[in-house]
Amino acid sequence: MTVITTLGPLLVALLFGYWIDIKFLSPKRVAIGLEKLVYLILGLIGFSIGALDNLIEKLIVAGWQAFVLFSLITLISLTALYCSGQRFGGAHASEPKDIPQASKQQALKDAAQTIAWVIAGIILGRFGKDWAMGVDQAVTGLLYILLLLVGCQLRQGNYRLRKLLLNKQAVIVAGTTIGSTLLAGWLSGLILGLSWQQSLAVVSGFGWYSLSGILITGLGDPVLGTTAFLLDLGREITALMIIPFLAKRSSHMSVGYSGATAMDFTLPILSKFHGPEIVPVCIASGFIMSLLVPILIPLFLGMH
């Protein structure tokens, strides 16, 4: 696929949802639609994975790739974010606090549900290989709808790109996170024997596991999609666990390592440790990375 044929339709779907106010798609309907659609697509992705030959071997490969990528991203990103915090004055947590128990439980529940859908799809795929022919086309079609809904959700959050880009701290955090993550991906690719396009694409989810794995699998690489899913799921859960420790050192570290989830999933925890003044930074930084996920992944894969 060329860059235009890969990125074009996906970007059109995203921007259509962002720019066009579709009255029928209320915030509640968009939220419900996204949740159901993500689980459905993850199940279909699991089905595609289950239908692969040498399944166990490929899952081991995906797991190892995710481990190497996760390790280097954590090391390089946290180092870069610590340095940017020292240079540009990231805020520290006011006092030590514990992670709310409800947030822990919700994180584990969401992770368990997500994994359950993928596993169920893998099991069905093992016994239904003959039906696998149309699954990739179905995933691609649903992917366009998903990005349309993502665009709607970004617009309904009243996020204005110009205003968000004027938040200096957020731009520094997002830029540092993106640059260090791509560097870690490139170095990991050298270790794992991946092309630079593949390695940059697989790390461009920035913690948004429910989209990164879907995008890469929908674009024709289920093993790499599984790697992205495992990588970003691990990053999101790890961010929730270590935010209290990172917050003591710099908001750049806690907000940046949260990646795209800083604007939603990890936002309550970040606000609890840094205070309400950190919320605009979290939303702007998370938004910038969220907007880039459906752009960078097909862009890099389209060059492959």
WOPE-V628639 format. One record per backbone hydrogen bond with DSSP energy under -0.5 kcal/mol. CO is the residue of the C=O (numbers start at 0). NH is the residue of the N-H. If there is no record, write none. Layout:
# WOPE-V628639
co=(CO,CO)
nh=(NH,NH)
This chain:
# WOPE-V628639
co=(1,2,2,3,5,6,7,8,9,10,11,12,13,14,15,18,19,20,21,23,25,26,27,28,29,30,31,32,33,34,35,36,37,38,39,40,41,42,43,44,45,46,48,51,53,54,55,56,57,58,59,60,61,62,63,64,65,66,67,68,69,70,71,72,73,74,75,76,77,78,79,80,81,82,83,84,84,90,99,100,101,102,103,104,105,106,107,108,109,110,111,112,113,114,115,116,117,118,119,120,121,122,123,127,128,130,131,131,133,134,135,136,137,138,139,140,141,142,143,144,145,146,147,148,149,150,151,152,153,154,157,158,159,160,161,162,163,165,166,167,168,169,170,171,172,173,174,175,176,177,178,179,180,181,182,183,184,185,186,187,188,188,194,195,196,197,198,199,200,202,204,205,206,207,207,208,210,211,212,213,214,215,216,220,221,222,223,224,225,226,227,228,229,230,231,232,233,234,235,236,237,238,241,241,242,243,245,245,246,249,250,250,251,252,253,254,255,257,258,259,260,260,260,263,265,266,267,268,269,270,272,274,275,277,278,279,280,281,282,283,284,285,286,287,288,289,291,291,292,294,295,296,297,298,299,300)
nh=(5,6,7,7,9,10,11,12,13,14,15,16,17,18,19,20,21,22,24,25,29,30,31,32,33,34,35,36,37,38,39,40,41,42,43,44,45,46,47,48,49,50,51,54,57,58,59,60,61,62,63,64,65,66,67,68,69,70,71,72,73,74,75,76,77,78,79,80,81,82,83,84,85,86,87,88,89,250,103,104,105,106,107,108,109,110,111,112,113,114,115,116,117,118,119,120,121,122,123,124,125,126,127,130,131,133,134,135,137,138,139,140,141,142,143,144,145,146,147,148,149,150,151,152,153,154,155,156,158,157,159,160,163,164,165,165,166,167,170,171,172,173,174,175,176,177,178,179,180,181,182,183,184,185,186,187,188,189,190,191,192,193,198,199,200,201,202,203,203,205,207,259,208,210,211,212,214,215,216,217,218,220,219,224,225,226,227,228,229,230,231,232,233,234,235,236,237,238,239,240,241,242,244,245,246,247,248,249,92,253,254,255,255,256,257,258,258,260,261,262,263,265,266,267,269,270,271,272,273,274,93,277,278,281,282,283,284,285,286,287,288,289,290,291,292,293,294,295,296,298,299,300,301,302,302,303)
